[in-house]
Amino acid sequence: METRPVSTTITELPHITITTPDWTNKKLFNLLWPLIVEQLLVVAMGFIDMVMVSSVGEYAVSGVSLVDIVNVLIITAFNAIATGGSVVASQYIGRGDEKSACCSARQLVYIGVIISGVLMILTMCTCRAMLRLFFGNIAPDVMQAAQIYFLITAVSYPFLALYTSAAALFRSMGNSKVTMGIALVMNILHVGGNFLFIYGMGMGVAGAALSTLIGRIIAAVFLVYLLMRDKTRIINLIGLKKIKLEFDMIKRILSIGIPSGIEASMFQIGKILITRIFTAFGTIAIAANAVSSTINSLAFMPGNGYGMALLTIVGQCIGAGDYLAAKRHTKKIIIFSYITYFLININVLIFMNQIIGIFNLSKEAHDMCVVFLRIHCITSTLFWCPSFVLPNALKAAGDARYVMIIAACTMWIVRVCFSYLLAFPLGFGPVAVWLGMGADFVFRGFFFVRRWLSNKWIEKKVI
């Protein structure tokens, strides 16, 4: 990653007019609310999946939840690339260089499809071995459900990569309504598919996976079609079929994407290792953790929406060389995310028993969920926003390497080691994972706030 002095400003190129992006309160609102709704729809999809699969049995819930953990690890590869593409495109938009922004868009799609295709083939060839490697010896019925779900969802990886890349490009332009709309369509298709395949045709976990696959195919095709059709968009995919790899542009994307991918992968690998704690305590603990994770993701998703907004807003401000605006908007977004997080967690605490009751768990699993969620609501309300929203502002400025180092260290040193220490030598059992998670929030947030206040991120350069 190149660096530049803090005092350096971006000079105008002959074909470029640089103006500071005008992120008024109205424009911020128009970007934020569709992102938040979109992320809530993503949670709703997972929530509906888990509820419908729970009708098949606890073994099915356990199998799907284990695969979802591995799927997230695999998907982070092209999610990270999409983040890199979003930052690069946003900075070019802020600079006023639409030609380079479109070039970055095409390169993002190419490398996303290549990486996702490789991951799909790898997963389909080593499905059962991967499950054994990550989770050890699990019950035969859980393994069968997990393997079926894993194989079918693996087919969707290239389409999910296309969807993720195209959605990131729309957000880079500040157009989050399109991605929200397609997320709504995906949810409708997903619910309809679940009813048809799970209840109507009795396909169990295979039905849930098939409806996911169909939804991702439709979403990817639609978003790519929109970007290829309209030449008037700031970013478009005109000329995508004339495949030409621009390695300088790919390098810029990967300068953000690779550290983001390593960060996310290390995070997910750590979560997988921690999940083995639950497998050691049996199916009840696995199911309780799966349901608790699904419920707390309701709070995570709005925060993820705020983080996505920061990639666009800060990226455009950095592209225009306006660091004061980047600071001002970041502070505002963090305040919004805190307010949102507080309101959601208060409602989770109030209606906790009713929410958990939707999943048809045994009394033991239900009681375990209550303990997990109480710990989560307290620790995450206080520390999650600086831990997971603020880092997106650092990435948008090109400081992705620092985010990667801190995130990996706190995940492995604090969350993983602390959880295992509490769970086994100290005898806390499965609740240790949720205590370790809270400790991770504290340390991660401290280092990211410190980095932001130091202004060292201003020295980084992407374009």
C-alpha positions, 0 to 999 in steps of 0.5 A, a space after each residue: 500500500 502506497 502512502 502520501 503525506 497528510 498535507 497532500 491534496 488531489 490535483 485535477 487531471 485534464 479530463 477530470 473535475 473534482 468536486 466534494 460530494 454533497 452528502 446532505 442529510 437528505 442524501 444520507 437518509 436516502 442512502 441509509 434507509 434502503 441499506 438498513 432495510 436490505 440488511 434486515 431482509 437478509 436477516 429475515 431470509 436466514 430467520 425464515 430458513 431457520 424457522 421452516 427448517 426447524 419443522 424438519 427437526 433439530 438435526 436439520 437446524 444443526 446441519 444447516 447452521 453448521 453449513 452456514 458457518 462454512 458458507 460464510 467463510 467461503 463467501 467472504 472471499 468475493 464479498 471482500 473483493 466486492 468491498 475492494 471494488 466498492 472503495 475503488 469505484 467510490 474514490 473514482 466517483 469522488 474524483 470525477 473519473 467515470 471512465 476509470 470507475 467503469 473500468 474498475 466495475 468490469 474488473 470487479 466482476 471478472 475477478 469475482 466470477 473467477 474466484 467464486 467458480 474456483 470455490 464452487 468446484 473446491 467445495 463440491 469436491 471436498 464437501 464431506 471432508 470439509 465438514 469433518 475437518 471443521 466440526 469433527 465427529 457430528 451425529 450421522 443425521 446432522 452430517 447428512 443434512 449438512 452435506 445435502 445443504 452444502 452441495 446445493 448452495 455451493 452451486 450458487 456461489 458464482 451467482 452470489 458473486 455476481 450479485 454481490 459485485 453488482 450490488 456493491 457498484 450500485 451502492 458506490 453510486 449512492 443508489 441503494 434503492 435498487 439493491 433493496 428492491 432486489 433483496 425484497 424480491 429474493 425474500 419473496 421468492 425464498 419464502 415461496 420456494 421454502 413453502 413449495 419445496 419444504 412443505 409442499 414437496 417434503 424436500 427438507 433441507 434440500 428444499 431450503 437450499 434449492 430456494 436459496 439457489 433460485 433466488 440468487 440466480 434471479 437476483 444476479 441476472 437482474 442486477 447485471 442486466 441493469 448495469 449492462 443496459 443503461 449507458 447513462 449510469 455513472 458506473 455501468 458494465 457496457 463492454 463486459 462481454 469483451 473480456 480484458 483484464 486490467 492488472 493495474 486496476 485489479 491491483 487497486 481492487 485487491 489492495 483493499 480486497 485481499 486484506 479484507 478477505 484475510 480479515 473476514 476469513 480469519 474471523 470466520 475460521 475463528 468462529 468455526 473453531 469456536 463452534 466446535 465448543 458447541 459440538 462438544 456439548 451436543 445437539 442442544 448446544 448447537 441448536 441453541 447457538 444457531 437460534 441465538 446467532 440468527 436472532 442477534 443478527 437482527 441487530 447486526 444487519 442495520 449496523 452492516 448497512 451503516 458500514 456499507 454506507 461508510 464505504 461509499 461516503 468516505 470513499 467519495 470524500 477521499 476521492 475528492 480529497 475532502 478529509 474533513 467531510 470524511 470525518 464529519 460524516 463518519 461521526 454522524 453515521 456512528 451516532 446513528 448506528 448506536 441509536 439503532 443498535 440500542 433500540 433493537 437490543 432493547 426490544 430483543 430483551 423485552 420480547 426474547 422468550 416470544 422470539 425464541 419460541 418461534 423456533 420450536 426448541 426444547 426447554 433446555 435449548 430455549 433456556 440456553 438461548 436466553 442466557 446467550 442473548 442477554 450477554 450479547 445484548 449488553 456487550 454489543 450495545 456498548 461496543 459493536 459499532 466502533 468494532 464493526 462499523 468504524 473499520 469500514 471508514 478506515 477501509 474506504 480510506 485505504 487503511 485495510 491492512 491495519 483493519 486486517 491485523 487488528 481484527 485477526 489478532 483480537 479474534 484469535 487472541 481474545 475471542 478464540 483463546 478466551 472462549 476455550 479457556 472459559 469453556 473447558 479449563 474453567 468449566 463455563 461450558 457453551 456460554 464461554 463463547 458469548 463471553 469471549 465475543 463480548 471481550 472481542 468487541 471491547 478490544 477491537 473497538 478500542 484499537 479502531 477508535 484509536 486509529 481513527 483519531 490518530 489520522 494515520 489513515 489519511 496517509 493511505 492511497 488507493 487511486 
